[in-house]
Amino acid sequence: RPAAIQVVWLGYPGTSGATFIDYLITDKICSPPEFNHYYTEKLAYMNQSVFVGDHKQLYGDLSPRTNNNYQNIPTRELKTTIIINNGVHSIKKPKPNHSILPKNFPTSMYSIRKRADGQEKFYTRSQYNLPENAIVYCNFGKLYKIDPHTFKMWITILKNVPNSVLWLLKFSEAGVENLLSIISSSNVDRSRIIFSDMELKDDHMRRIQLADIFLDTCICNGHTTCLDALWAGVPIVTLPGETFASRVSASQLTTLGCTETIALNKEQYIDIAVKFGKDKHLLENLRSKIWTLRTESKLFDCKSYAEELEIIYEDIWNKFLFGNHLDI
């Protein structure tokens, strides 16, 4: 123990299991108070998601794919105390959100200016073998995060949205072949799962916008990958479980103010993905909402995040001085 007080923050999405670590900095979505017995540390809670993105500084030049005018849409609180039969925690029933976008708004191509020569660089679906008019579901996490139950849900979604494909990244040939084999045995054409190579982060941030909906992995969510998707304006369908790693996306969406794509259970996860996959109007309005909220939300406000973190440090120190080690 090199310090009187030792704190864990990010790095590993869960408890350290170490008795010499005093606090874990987290939030009440990632680590609900009723789950504190899962942690060896005391829990120091932030008022926003413990995950924050510096995308505003790094990718502030990202252009919108959809119109960013939307009506004020109500959100809902995330409930953490109801455990449903598949072992995940529940939220209130989603309420559809609507707004209006112009007809024939272009959604399959966008451009940025190259930093070097000022010329525009275009990204199109054809560059990545993505069907021009299909609904593109995606996940850009490593393939080991895809558990059998999650992949089964994805296959069900593809079956219910005939004009759709699943876009993943190619991390290993063995993983690619395994997934292709499973999807073939499920009576879904292998061509409906499309793999792309890794790219430089700057280019990857822009190609994300070619996708329509991000399907989150359940046991271990996308963490940075979900922040990337939200900054690009892509909706995320997620199903929170009991562990820290399985609740990160719900935490991010709650801070963003876009909780309508947090599912109660596996059936609702599928229903949400299918609903937005079949209704382009709803989908475009959801994307529009996310695009606007991302610049207003604390999810991408590093200054606000740092200020709150400093307050937590001061609280921890004051509690130490007075011999009080309760959760913050």
N, C-alpha and C positions, 0 to 999 in steps of 0.2 A: 504494500500500500504506500505508494510514493506521495500521496496527498491525503489531507484530512477528509475531503469529500471527493468522491469519484463518480462521474456521470457518463452514461452511455447516450449517444445521440446519433441517429441514422446508422449507416454502415451495415448493420445487421437488423433485419425487420423482426425483432422478437426479443425475448429475455436473453441476457448473457448467461444466466444460470450461475453467476459468480457471486459469492457472498461478499466479496470485497468491492463490488460496485453498489453504490448507494441509491442512485436514481437512474431511471430511464425517462428521457424526454419523449413524450408521445402526445396523442390527442384522444378524446373520448370516443371517437369512432374506431380508430385503430385498436385502442385498448380500453374497452368499456370498464367502468369502475367495478362492476360485478365480476369481472374476470381477473381482478388483481391477484388472486391466488395462483394464477399461472406464471407470475413473475417473481423473481427473487429480489428485484429492485422495488423501491418505492416509485410511484408514478408521478412525474411532473408534467402536468397537462398544459398544452398550448390551447388557445381559444380558436385556432384555425388548424388546418391540416399540418401535421409535423413535416410533411413533404412540401417543398417549395421549389419552383423552377425559375432559373434566371433567363428564361427564353425571351423575355421582353428586351433584355440587353443584347442577347446573342442573335436572335432571329426576329428583331423588330421590323424588318423589311418584308416579312412574309405577306403576300397579297391574299385577299379573301377569295375563296372559291364561290361563295354565294352572297347574295344581298344581305347586308347586316341591319336591316330595319325589321324589328319585330315588336309586337305588343308586349306590355308588361305581363309576364307569365308567373303565376303563383308556384312556389316550390313546396316541398313537404318535409317534415322533420324525419330524421333517421332514428328509428327505434332500435335499441340494442338489448332489450331485456326479454324479447320473445324468441325462444328457440323452437324452430319448426322441425318437422319430422326428418329432414335431411341434414340436420345439424348446423344450419346456418342461421344467422340472425335476421330479423324481419324489419321491414319498413312499412309505412302506410301504403295503401293501394295507389298505384300511379294514376295521375290525372293527365289526360291528353292535353298537349299544348299546341296552340294554333297561331299562325300569323300568315301574312300574305307576301308572296314573292312574285315577280313578274314572270310571265310565261316565256318559255324558250330561253331561260337564263343559262348561259354556258357553264357547264360543270365538269367537263372532261379535260380541260386544258388550262394551264395558267403559266405565268412567266415571272421571272425576276431579272434584275440586271446583274450581269457578271461584274464582280468587283474589279477585275483587271481592265477590261476594255469598254465597259459601259454598254455593250450590246446585250440584247435580251436573250435569255436562255429559256427555251420552252420545254415543258414536261407534259407528255401525253401518255394516255393509257397504252397506246400501241407500243411504246418503248419498252413496256414491261409485260407485253403479251396479255394485257387485260382487255376483256371485251368492252367495246365502246359504250354500249347501252345497257350493260348488266349492272346489277347491284353487287358491289364489291365489298364483301366482308373481309376483315383483315385482323391479323395479330402479328406483331413484330418482335415478340419475345423469343427467347431461346426455346428450342423444341422440347427440352426436358421438362418444361413447365406444363406441357399439354398432357394431362392425365386422361385415362380412358373415358371417364364419365364426361369430362368437358368435351372431348372430341366427338363423343356420341351426340351431345347436344348440338354441336356444330353441324354434324351430318344431318340431323333432324331439321335444322334451320334451312340448310341447302335444299332438302327435299320439299320443304313448304314454300320456298321461294324459288321456283323453277329457273327464272332468269337471273341466277346469282352464281358467284364464284367465291372461293376462299383464297386469300392472298397471304402467304407466309414467307419468311426469310429462310434461305438455305444455309443452315449451320453445319449440317453433316449429311453425307450421302446416305448413311445408314438410317438416320432419322427420316429423311425424305422418302426412302423406299418403304419404311414401316408404315408411314401415314398413307402413302399411295396404296399400299396393299390393303389396309383397313378400309379405306374409302371404296375401293373396288369391290370388296366383299360385302359392302353395304348397299350394293346396287346403285351406286352413284358414279357417274363417268369420271375417270381419273383426270380428265381435262379441266374439271371444275375446281381443282386445287392447283394453284399457281405459285411457284417458288421463284423468288428473286435473290440475287446475290447481295452481299453487303455493299454499302456505298459510304462515301464520306458523309459525315453527319449533316453538313450544310445541304447537300443534295437530298439526303434521306428526309430531312424535315419538309422538303417541298414535295417530294413524291408521295408523302403520306396523304396529301390532299386529294390524290387520285382515288383514294378509298372512300367508301360511304359510311361504314359502321365498323368500329373496333370491337371485336368479341374478346372479352377478358378471360384469362385463365383463372380457375377458381381456387385451387389450393395455394398457389403463389401468384398473386396478381402481377400485372405489369406495373412497375413503379415509375421509373424514369420514362419507360416507353409509353405509359399512359399520359404522363405530363406532355410528352411530345405530341401525342395524338390530340389532346385537348387544345394545345397551342395552335395546332394546324386546323382546328375547327371540326374535328371528327368526333362524333358521339361515341361513348363507351358504354357497352352493356356489361354489367358486372353482377356477381352473386357473392356477397360477403359471407365468410364463415366465422369461426370463433377465434382464429389465430390472427396475430398482427399482420402477417404477410398476406392473408386472404381478405383483409379489410382496407387495404391502402387505397384502392380505387374508389371505394365508397367514401373514404375520408376526403379524397381530392374532389370528387363530384359534389360533396356536401359544401365544402368551402367555396367551390365555384358557383354554387347555387343552381345546380342542374341534377336533381335527385331522381327525376322520373325514369331514368334508365338503370336504377339500382333494383335488382330483382329480389322478390321474397323467397323464391324457391326455383328449382330447375325448370318447372313448367312455365313460370313467369319469365324467366330468362329467355326461353325459347319464344314465348309470345311477344315479348318486347322487340326482340331482334326481327321476328317475322313481320310484326306490325309496321315497323319503320322501313323494312325492306320492301313491303308491298305498297306503301303509300308515300310516293315521292314528295307530295306536298308537305306531309308531316315531317319527313326527313329533312327537307330543305329548311324548314322553319326551325327545327331543332339545331341544325348546323348554324343557322343565322344567330340563334340565341347564344350558343357557345362562343361564336366568334366575337360577339359583343361583350359577353361576361368576362372573357379571359383577360381583357385589358383593365377591367374594373375590379376584379377579384383579388383577394389577398393571396390566392394560389400562386400568382406570379409577381408578387410584390416583395422583393428581397429586403427592402428598407424596413417595411413594417414588420417583417418576420424577424429581422435582427433586433429590432427594438423590443419585441415581445420576448425574445430569447434572453436578452439582457435582464429583463424584469424577473424572469424565472431564475436566473443565476443569483440575483439579489435575494429573492425569496428563499432559495435553498440555503444561502449563506446565513441569512437571519435565523432560519429555523435551526441551523446547526449551532449558532451562538446561544440559543435558548434551549438547546437540547431536545428540540421537537423534530422528529423525522417522519411526520405523517405525509400522506400524499398531498401534492400541491394542486 
